[in-house]
Amino acid sequence: MNQQTGQTASRHPVDVAIDRLARLLVHGRDEGGLSSGDRAELRRMDPLGAALPPALWRLLTLSEVETAIGIVAPGDREAAERAFAIVVQAIAERGDSVRIMRIGRVLAETGYAEARFVRLLRARGLEDVTFETRQAVRWCAVNGVAFQLAGFSRFVLDAALARKEADGRAHAIARDYFAAPKADAPGAATTET
């Protein structure tokens, strides 16, 4: 067993699945990832829609992802698949950046409105989490800053499925947001919709 295999075996299966999704979404088809068309389809998809795109189904049926789906919501597979669709969309929208920070810090430093940030942390259920996650991720993309996937993806999954673990994850994200230096962005007040 090599060191990398040992590290993967000791990591939580949900984190392993998120890492696999990220690798596939960041790399182009010639590097073993998805085509630009598939990534665009995932950015545009509606995670709550009646017909999820084929590119998403190819990702949801990967063995690592299927295992993680069974862990996060063993009693409601469809809800878990839709929660993972929110995460996939966030990763697809995330883009590349040299600056990669925790989501709370990214949002604070780029002037994301506090009221909108609090709505993100309080969002529970698939519909609210889909909307608030999309707003936050697009804000990061527009500002050219990528966020770390691990903590935020786990928060999104737990919040979308209304699991109690979401509260602890929201607490950590809030700590990062309020401890970070705030941007003096004139556009910060205009993020309300």
C-alpha positions in Angstrom: 0.0 0.0 0.0 1.4 3.4 -1.0 1.2 6.5 1.2 -1.5 8.0 -1.0 -3.7 4.9 -0.8 -3.3 4.9 3.0 -4.4 8.6 3.1 -7.4 7.9 1.0 -8.4 4.9 3.0 -8.3 6.9 6.2 -10.3 9.9 4.9 -14.1 10.1 5.2 -15.8 8.7 2.1 -17.7 12.0 1.6 -14.4 13.9 1.4 -13.0 11.3 -1.0 -16.1 11.7 -3.3 -15.8 15.5 -3.2 -12.1 15.3 -4.1 -12.9 13.0 -7.0 -15.6 15.3 -8.3 -13.3 18.3 -8.1 -10.6 16.5 -10.0 -13.0 15.6 -12.8 -14.5 19.1 -12.9 -11.2 21.0 -12.9 -9.4 19.0 -15.6 -10.4 19.0 -19.2 -11.3 15.9 -21.2 -7.7 15.6 -22.5 -6.5 15.5 -18.8 -9.0 12.8 -17.8 -11.7 15.2 -16.7 -15.0 16.5 -18.2 -15.4 18.3 -21.5 -16.0 22.0 -21.4 -19.6 21.3 -22.7 -20.3 19.0 -19.7 -18.9 21.6 -17.3 -21.1 24.3 -18.9 -24.1 22.0 -18.6 -23.4 21.4 -14.9 -23.1 25.2 -14.3 -26.5 25.8 -15.9 -28.4 22.9 -14.5 -31.2 23.1 -12.0 -30.4 20.7 -9.2 -34.1 20.5 -8.3 -35.4 20.1 -11.9 -37.3 17.2 -13.2 -34.6 16.0 -15.5 -31.0 16.2 -14.3 -28.4 16.4 -17.1 -26.5 13.3 -18.3 -23.2 14.8 -17.2 -24.4 14.8 -13.6 -25.6 11.2 -13.8 -22.2 10.1 -15.0 -20.7 11.8 -11.9 -23.4 10.5 -9.4 -22.8 6.9 -10.5 -19.1 6.9 -9.7 -18.4 4.4 -7.0 -17.0 6.9 -4.6 -19.9 9.2 -5.0 -22.5 6.4 -4.7 -20.9 5.4 -1.4 -21.0 9.0 -0.2 -24.7 9.3 -1.2 -25.5 6.3 0.9 -23.7 7.8 3.9 -25.2 11.3 3.8 -28.9 10.2 3.4 -29.3 6.4 3.6 -33.1 6.8 3.8 -33.6 9.3 0.9 -31.3 8.6 -2.0 -33.0 11.2 -4.3 -32.5 14.0 -1.8 -28.9 13.0 -1.4 -28.4 12.9 -5.1 -29.9 16.4 -5.4 -27.7 17.7 -2.5 -24.7 16.3 -4.4 -25.9 18.1 -7.5 -25.7 21.4 -5.6 -22.1 20.6 -4.7 -21.3 19.6 -8.3 -22.8 22.9 -9.6 -20.7 24.8 -7.0 -17.5 23.1 -8.0 -18.3 23.6 -11.7 -18.9 27.3 -11.1 -16.0 27.7 -8.8 -13.4 28.0 -11.6 -9.6 28.2 -11.2 -7.8 30.8 -9.2 -4.4 31.0 -7.6 -6.0 32.4 -4.4 -8.0 29.6 -2.7 -9.4 30.4 0.7 -12.1 29.2 3.1 -15.5 30.4 1.9 -16.2 32.6 4.9 -12.9 34.5 4.4 -13.4 34.8 0.6 -16.9 36.3 1.1 -15.8 38.7 3.7 -12.7 39.9 1.8 -14.7 40.4 -1.4 -17.5 42.4 0.3 -20.3 39.9 0.2 -23.2 41.5 2.1 -23.6 40.3 5.7 -27.3 39.9 5.3 -26.8 37.6 2.3 -24.1 35.7 4.2 -26.3 35.1 7.1 -29.1 33.8 4.8 -26.5 31.3 3.3 -25.7 30.0 6.8 -29.3 29.7 7.9 -30.5 28.1 4.6 -31.8 24.6 5.2 -33.5 22.2 2.7 -32.7 21.7 -1.0 -34.5 24.7 -2.4 -33.0 27.4 -0.1 -29.5 25.9 -0.1 -29.5 25.7 -3.9 -30.4 29.4 -4.2 -28.0 30.7 -1.5 -25.1 28.5 -2.6 -25.4 29.6 -6.2 -25.4 33.2 -5.1 -22.3 32.8 -3.0 -20.4 30.7 -5.5 -21.2 33.1 -8.4 -20.0 36.0 -6.2 -16.7 34.3 -5.7 -16.3 33.5 -9.4 -17.1 37.1 -10.4 -14.5 38.3 -7.9 -11.9 35.8 -9.2 -11.3 34.0 -6.0 -11.8 30.3 -5.5 -12.9 28.8 -2.2 -11.8 25.6 -0.5 -14.1 22.8 -1.2 -13.9 20.5 1.8 -15.7 22.5 4.6 -18.1 24.3 2.3 -19.1 21.2 0.4 -19.8 19.3 3.6 -21.9 22.3 4.9 -23.9 22.4 1.6 -24.7 18.6 1.9 -25.7 18.8 5.5 -27.7 22.0 5.1 -29.5 20.8 2.0 -30.5 17.6 3.8 -31.3 19.6 7.0 -28.8 17.5 9.0 -27.8 18.8 12.5 -24.2 18.8 11.5 -24.9 21.9 9.3 -25.1 24.1 12.4 -21.5 23.3 13.5 -20.2 23.7 9.9 -22.0 27.1 9.6 -20.5 28.2 12.9 -16.9 27.5 11.5 -17.8 29.4 8.3 -19.2 32.3 10.3 -16.0 32.5 12.4 -13.9 32.8 9.2 -16.2 35.5 7.8 -16.3 37.7 10.9 -12.6 37.3 11.6 -11.5 38.3 8.1 -10.7 41.9 7.1 -13.8 43.3 5.3 -13.6 44.8 1.8 -14.6 48.4 1.3 -16.6 47.3 -1.7 -19.2 49.8 -2.9 -21.0 46.9 -4.6 -21.4 45.1 -1.3 -24.6 46.8 -0.5 -26.0 46.0 -3.9 -25.9 42.2 -3.5 -29.4 42.1 -2.2 -32.0 40.8 -4.6 
